[in-house]
Amino acid sequence: MRMLGSSLPVRVLDDRHREEVLAILDSDPVTNVFVSSRVHAAGLDPRRLGAQMWGYQRDGRLTALCYSGANLIPVNAGSDAVRAFAERAQAQGRRCSSIVGPVDAVGELWDFLAPYWGPPRAIRSAQPVMATTMPPLEPPDPDVRRVTMAEFDLLYPACVAMFTEEVGVSPNAGDGGTLYRARVAELIRAGRAFARIEDGRVMFKAEVGAVTPHACQVQGVWVPPDLRGKGLSVTGMAALVAESLRSIAPTVSLYVNDFNVRARATYRRVGFVETGAFMSVLF
C-alpha cells in the first residue's frame, strides 16, 4: 500500500485562473474535450461548474489539473501531480462515480486510491481514444437527423438501454432517472442528439456530449440488438460525423472499450484513427 499524507501543492482554482486552465486543456483538445467543454460553458467557479478544478503547481507555474465532480479526471498530470491529486482525493473521501482519463495517469491515481476507495464495480483498463477531422469514408445515412423534444419519449428508452448495456447499471436507479432524463433533454434541446427513427422505433442513435471550439466528443452510440450487423452504425456514424464537422466542431472524437471489436472496426471504417487511450474506474 502506498501511503499518502505529505503536503503537496494543490489548490482549488477559480475564474481568475481561466486563461491558464484553458491553455493546458487546449494543448490536447481531443483528450481534454470533456473537461474543456465544462470550463468553456461554466467557467471555474465551483458552484457553476458543479465540480472543483484542482490545480498543481511546479516552480510557481500551473502545470496540471484534476476535475473533481461526478467524475475524477486528471489532466496533463505526471507522477508528482498524480500523487498530489491522490492525496487531496483521499483526504476528502470518494465523491465521484468514476475516475477516467489517460491510461498512465488514471492507473497511477488508482494505485494510490485503491486501498482507501476500493473495490470498484468495474475497471476498463484500455479504452482507445479515436478522432477524425475528415469527411466520412462511408456514405452517410440520409435518415439520421437531429432528434426533437417531441420525440423524447421515443429516444429516452434507447438511451437507457445503451447506458445499462455499457455501464452495467440503469440510469433510472437511485433518483428514478431524474438527472439522466434532464441530461438527455438538454442534449436534444442543444441539437446534439441524433437518431434514425422509423415507425416509432429508434434504429440508430448517438449524441455529441461535449463540445469546445476545437473538438467534440460522441457518446451513446447504439443500435437495437436485433438490428446489429446490418451496417446501421457505420452509415449512422458517417452521418453524425458529417454533420458534426459541418456545424459543431472541426474534430470529432470518442473513446471505446478495447474489447468492443465490432465498434472499433465501425469507427475505423468511418475514418476515425486512434490518438490515445483512456482508463476508467467505475464505482
N, C-alpha and C positions, 0 to 999 in steps of 0.2 A: 504494500500500500504506500503510495506517495503521500506524504504529509504536507498539508498546506499550513499557512499561518504567518509567513513573512509579510511585511508591509511593502506593497508594490504600487507603482504609480498609475492608478486607475481612478478616474473621476467621471461623474455624470455630466454629460455635455448638454448645452442648450443652444438657443438660436445664435448666440454670439460666435459659435464655432461652425456655423453652417457652411461657410466657404471652404474651410479646411476639410470638413467631413465630405463634402461633395467632391473635392479634389481627390480624396482617397477612393471614394466609390467610383468615380468616373475613370480611374486608372484601369479598371477592369469592368466595363459596363455590363457584360454578359453575366459574369459570376455574381456581381453585386446588384443585379437588377431589382430583386425584391426589396432589399433594404433601401436602395436608392429611390425606388418608387415611393416608399413611405416618407422619406425625407423630402422629396420634391413636393409631395401632396400636403404634408402636415408640419414640416419643419422639425425642430428638435425639442420643443417644449414637451416634456413627458405627458402632460395632460392631453395635448392634441395628438401626439404621436401614438398614444396608447402603449407606450413602452419607454424604457430608458435606453439612451445610447451611451455606452461606456467608452471612454477614450483612454488609450495607453500612450504615454509619452516617453520618448527617449531623447536625452540631451535637450530637453525643453521643447521638443517638437512632437506634434501629434503624428503617430505612425500607424496605429492600428485601432480598430473599433470592435465593439460587440453589441449587437442589437439584443436587448433583453426584454422580451414581451411574451406573447403566446409561443414564440419560438426563440431559442437562443442561437444567435448566428454570429460567429466570429468573422471578421473582415480584415484581410491583409495582415493576419496575425502569425508571427513567428513564435518560436518556443517560449521566449520570455513573456511576450504578450499573452499567450495562451495560459501560462501559469498564473499571471496576474488576473486574468478574467476568471479562471477557475477558482481562485481564492475568493473573489467577490461573490461568485455564484454560490459557492459552498457556504459562505457566511450568511447569505440571505435565505438560503433554502430554495428548493426547486419550486418555481412558479410557472415554468413553461411546459408545454405538451410535447415539445420535441427540441432536439439540438440538430441543426442542419447547416451545411456549408462545405467548404473544400475538405477533401478527404484527410489530408495531413493534420489540419488544424482541429477538425472535429474529433478525429481519432485520439489526438493528444489530450484534448479537453476532456473527452470521456474517460481516458485513463486516469485523470486526476479525480473526476467526479463520481465515477462508478462506485467506489467504496462508500460514498455518502448518499447517493441518489438511486443506486440500482435496486432491484433489477429492472431493466426496461421491458416494455411489451414486445418490442421488436427492434432489431438493428439492421439497417440497409447499408451494408458496408461499401458498396460501389454503385454509384448512380451516375452514369455518363451525362455530362452536360453537352448539349448539341445546339448548334446555331446555324443560321443561314442569312445571307444578305442578298441572295439571288432569286429571281423568279423561279417558281417550282419547276422541277424536271418532269413532272407528270401533269396531265391535263386536269384542271380544277373541276370539281363537281358544280355545275351551274345552279343546282338546287340548294346548296349550302348558303345560308344567309344569316343576317343578324336576327336574333330572337326578339320578339316584342313582349311587353308586360302582359298582353292578352294571352300569351302562350305560357305564362309562368307555370300553371298547373300541369302542363304537358312536360315542360323541361325539368321541373324540380324532382320528380321520381327518378329520372335518368341520372341527375346529379347525385342523388342519394345512393343509387345503385353503384355508380362509379366510385364514390367515396368509400363505401363499405367494402367493395372489392379491393380497392387499393390500400386502404389504411387498416382494415380489419375490424373496425367498429362503425356503427351507424352514426352519422352526424345528428340524428334525431335523439340520441341518447343524452341523458343529463337534463338539458333545458327544453327537450321536446322539439329541437330543431330551430328554435327562435333565431339564434345567431347565424346559423347556416342559411336559413331562408332569407335573412336580411342580406347576407353576402351575395347569394345568387341574384336577388332582386337588384342589388347595387350594380352587378356586372351587366345585367340586362339593360338597365337604365343608361349605363355608360356606353352602350353599343359594343360591348366586348364579350357577349355570349353568342356563339354561332351554332347553327344546327341545320340538319336536313330533316324536315318533318313531313311525313306522308300519311294521309288518312288518320291524323291524330296520334301518330306514333313517331317518336324520335329514332331516326335511323343512324345518325351520327351526331355527336356534339363535342364541343370543346370551348374553352373560354380563354381569354387573354387576361391573366390575373394580375400582372404587374406591368407598368408602363413608365418609361422615362423618355427624355428626348433622344436617347441613344439606342434603346433596346426595349423589347417587350418579352414577356415570358408566357408561354402557352401552358395551360393546365387542364386537367379533367377530360382528356381525350377518351372517348367512349363510343363503342358500338354495341348494340344488344348481342348477347352471346350467340343467339341463333343465326345472326347475320354476319358473324366474323368469318374472315377468309374469302370474302367476296369483293375485296378491293375498296369498300366504302371508306375505310380510314385513310387510304392513300389519296383518293380524289378529294375527300373531305379536308384533309390536311393541306393539300395543294391549294384548295380554295381559301382556307384560312390564311395560309402564308401569303398568297397573292394580295388579299385584301388588307392584311396587317401591314405589309410593306407599302401598300398604296396610301393607307390612311392612319396608321398608328405609330410605327417606328421603323427606322432603317435596318434594324436587325431583329430577327425573330428567334427566340431561344426556348429551350425546355430542358428538363432533366428526367431521366427514365431509369428504372431499376435495371441493373445489368442482366438479370435473369429473364427479363421480358424480351426475348429474342425477336419475337414477331414485331413488336412495336419498334424496336431499334431498326429492324430492316425496313419497316414502313417509312420511318423518318429519313433514312438514308436514300430511299427511292425518291422522296420528295426533294432532297437536296441538302438536308442537314448534315453537318460534319461535327465530329466530337472535338470539343475545345477544352475539356477538363473533366473533373469528376467530383461529385458530392458524396457525402456520407450523412445518413440520418439515424438518429437515435430517437425512438418513439416511446412515449410513456402512456 
